[in-house]
């Protein structure tokens, strides 16, 4: 017994040490990449594991801790991150931090001098190890050696020239070979080689140099940019960009992630370019989810009532009706997409029509409902079949004795009791279809969409697919706005789910 306890203790210590080592390794990697929040969580998780499993602080916590850590990491963490993203100007052109933006603007704030000569260059290093270029222009007979800080003119007699008059070597200059150039690739790309005054040489490839001039200058004291050529001054507009003080609509790109707090939520209501398509998508999402649940439940109940009576081959038919639910939904959706094809689809060939199902809003929505009906009714068939078995047959018999007709027995006895049993599942199905991204994305892609008018939302887009398009489906990927809509979706689905839980009274047993 003592040996068993010691073995269990050592096994627990070893497993805890292995888990802690792995988490600390990931935490250090996160710190190295600047992900301090992730690193902090991993360090806290490591400490919690060590304290929980190597001490006797709490016996129940030994069982709850893994679930709690996964809950924080994969449920609460993403929710908190999404909420925080919704308060930032976080879109294409506003991904990086402000210091990175300033650095990038200075790099991009140059113009080339079209009237200045270009130079053939050879990359190398000076005698003291500085990166340099040996520049040549045989037309104007100009040769010089240039580093980041100084330029030295050279006479042709000092150089080794090729047949085109391009310098290949010079005194106190060592040409870089291919391996050395690869090692210094980033330094070469970022170095500005001195020319004269505000002008410098920027490499175009590895063998040509163009004369450029810095046009944008940054003043850290006033936190402003100034364009030397136009005289325009750009100031932080509080929304992640430097804007022209005389023309605020003119901004410098790239910008940076900037907190704008609740502006995205405000724009959902006040900005007509956002509010109008969002309202249409919101209405269709509710309509789609409601019609889906209604049609799936109605067909599933009809099949269940039909197969609830004994007849020859009933087991075979039950197996057949379950097949749509048993098949992978992705394959079913893609097959249905081919069946609705205008030219070669089975639907048009079967009915002798030539309907462009996915080019017309009404037909596309009808196709979505039909396909989802096919995918979902077997679930409700199974649910209602079980629920019908749970309803006491004595109730129907008593109603029949009292003179009720079969239709009255169904509408006043069977259906109310059935709805009481399956109502939480109806609510859960509504919440599921509210976010049924796979169906919309694979079948219609959210279309048809009027792209000529610049619309993003299509006729069959639901909130989740519309959010996906805002985040990833256009040239301007507005992750901040998409996060705000995701928060709204979360609140709606959470409310629906909470209502379903309260209706089902599953939490009553915990009181």
Secondary structure, 3 states (H helix, E strand, C coil): CHHHHHHHHHHHHHHHHHHHHHHHHHHHHHHHCCCHHHHHHHHHHHHHHHHHHHCCCCHHHHHHHHHHHHHHHHHHHHHHHHHHHCCEECCCCCCCCHHHHHHHHHHHCEEECCCCCCEEEEEEEECCCCEEEEEEECCCCEEEEECCCCEEECCHHHCEECCCCCEEECCCEEECCHHHHHHCHHHHHHCCEEEECCEEEEECCCCEEEEEEECEEEECCCCEEEECCCCCEEEECCCCCEEECCCCCCECCCCCCEECCCHHHHHHHHCHHHHHHHHHHHHHHHHHHHHHHHHHHHHHHHHHHHHCCCCCCHHHHHHHHHHHHHCCHHHHHHHHHHHCCCCCCHHHHHHCCCCCCCCCHHHHHHHHHHHHHHHHHHHHHHHHHHHHHHCCHHHHHHHHHCCCCHHHHHHHHHHHHHHHHHHHHHHHHHHHHHCCHHHHHHHCCCCCCCHHHCCCCCCCCCHHHHHHHHHHCCCCCCHHHHHHHHHHHHHHHHHHHHHHHHHHCCCHHHC
